[in-house]
Amino acid sequence: MKQLFTLCMVVALLLITGCNTVKGIGQDLKKAGEKIEGAVQK
């Protein structure tokens, strides 16, 4: 039972970390797109 709980906690932590990483990449790409768009409009 203890091993199952530990496994579930590890999986949960990996999922949480993965979501934050994907969100951060999305924000970075959005900012880069906005800068490119601004440069094109000038």
Distance bins in CASP14 RR format, pairs under 12 A and 6 or more apart:
PFRMAT RR
TARGET T0000
AUTHOR 0000-0000-0000
RMODE 2
METHOD distances of the structure
MODEL  1
1 7 0 0 0 0 0 1 0 0 0 0 0
1 8 0 0 0 0 0 1 0 0 0 0 0
2 8 0 0 0 0 0 1 0 0 0 0 0
2 9 0 0 0 0 0 1 0 0 0 0 0
3 9 0 0 0 0 0 1 0 0 0 0 0
3 10 0 0 0 0 0 1 0 0 0 0 0
4 10 0 0 0 0 0 1 0 0 0 0 0
4 11 0 0 0 0 0 1 0 0 0 0 0
5 11 0 0 0 0 0 1 0 0 0 0 0
5 12 0 0 0 0 0 1 0 0 0 0 0
6 12 0 0 0 0 0 1 0 0 0 0 0
6 13 0 0 0 0 0 1 0 0 0 0 0
7 13 0 0 0 0 0 1 0 0 0 0 0
7 14 0 0 0 0 0 1 0 0 0 0 0
8 14 0 0 0 0 0 1 0 0 0 0 0
8 15 0 0 0 0 0 1 0 0 0 0 0
9 15 0 0 0 0 0 1 0 0 0 0 0
9 16 0 0 0 0 0 1 0 0 0 0 0
10 16 0 0 0 0 0 1 0 0 0 0 0
10 17 0 0 0 0 0 1 0 0 0 0 0
11 17 0 0 0 0 0 1 0 0 0 0 0
11 18 0 0 0 0 0 1 0 0 0 0 0
12 18 0 0 0 0 0 1 0 0 0 0 0
12 19 0 0 0 0 0 1 0 0 0 0 0
13 19 0 0 0 0 0 1 0 0 0 0 0
13 20 0 0 0 0 0 1 0 0 0 0 0
14 20 0 0 0 0 0 1 0 0 0 0 0
14 21 0 0 0 0 0 1 0 0 0 0 0
15 21 0 0 0 0 0 1 0 0 0 0 0
15 22 0 0 0 0 0 1 0 0 0 0 0
16 22 0 0 0 0 0 1 0 0 0 0 0
16 23 0 0 0 0 0 1 0 0 0 0 0
17 23 0 0 0 0 0 1 0 0 0 0 0
17 24 0 0 0 0 0 1 0 0 0 0 0
18 24 0 0 0 0 1 0 0 0 0 0 0
18 25 0 0 0 0 1 0 0 0 0 0 0
19 25 0 0 0 0 0 1 0 0 0 0 0
19 26 0 0 0 0 0 1 0 0 0 0 0
20 26 0 0 0 0 0 1 0 0 0 0 0
20 27 0 0 0 0 0 1 0 0 0 0 0
21 27 0 0 0 0 0 1 0 0 0 0 0
21 28 0 0 0 0 0 1 0 0 0 0 0
22 28 0 0 0 0 0 1 0 0 0 0 0
22 29 0 0 0 0 0 1 0 0 0 0 0
23 29 0 0 0 0 0 1 0 0 0 0 0
23 30 0 0 0 0 0 1 0 0 0 0 0
24 30 0 0 0 0 1 0 0 0 0 0 0
24 31 0 0 0 0 0 1 0 0 0 0 0
25 31 0 0 0 0 0 1 0 0 0 0 0
25 32 0 0 0 0 0 1 0 0 0 0 0
26 32 0 0 0 0 1 0 0 0 0 0 0
26 33 0 0 0 0 0 1 0 0 0 0 0
27 33 0 0 0 0 0 1 0 0 0 0 0
27 34 0 0 0 0 0 1 0 0 0 0 0
28 34 0 0 0 0 0 1 0 0 0 0 0
28 35 0 0 0 0 0 1 0 0 0 0 0
29 35 0 0 0 0 0 1 0 0 0 0 0
29 36 0 0 0 0 0 1 0 0 0 0 0
30 36 0 0 0 0 0 1 0 0 0 0 0
30 37 0 0 0 0 0 1 0 0 0 0 0
31 37 0 0 0 0 0 1 0 0 0 0 0
31 38 0 0 0 0 0 1 0 0 0 0 0
32 38 0 0 0 0 0 1 0 0 0 0 0
32 39 0 0 0 0 0 1 0 0 0 0 0
33 39 0 0 0 0 1 0 0 0 0 0 0
33 40 0 0 0 0 1 0 0 0 0 0 0
33 41 0 0 0 0 0 1 0 0 0 0 0
34 40 0 0 0 0 0 1 0 0 0 0 0
34 41 0 0 0 0 0 1 0 0 0 0 0
35 41 0 0 0 0 0 1 0 0 0 0 0
35 42 0 0 0 0 0 1 0 0 0 0 0
36 42 0 0 0 0 0 1 0 0 0 0 0
END
